[in-house]
């Protein structure tokens, strides 16, 4: 029998290019965060890559 859920904790924090760069360096990866706008278009929010690469990812 599984344990009974008694609480749920949700936390959020700002993710910017500095944070992504730190995580990317730690794991030796490139990271891009994208979000859909209200009209459904993908937009780059933060990235360790050049802006042109992030735009290309968003439109692919």
C-alpha positions, 0 to 999 in steps of 0.5 A: 500500500502506498503512503497517503499524500498529506501535502503538496509543495510547489516552488518557483524561481526565476530562470535567466541566462546566468542560471542556465549558463551555470547549469550548462557549464556544470553538465557541459550542455547548451540550454534554451528555454522557450514559451508559447505566447498567447497567440501560440507562437514559440518565443525564446526566453533565455538561452546559453546559445546565440539569439539566432540559434534560439530563434531558429529552434523556436521556428522549427 
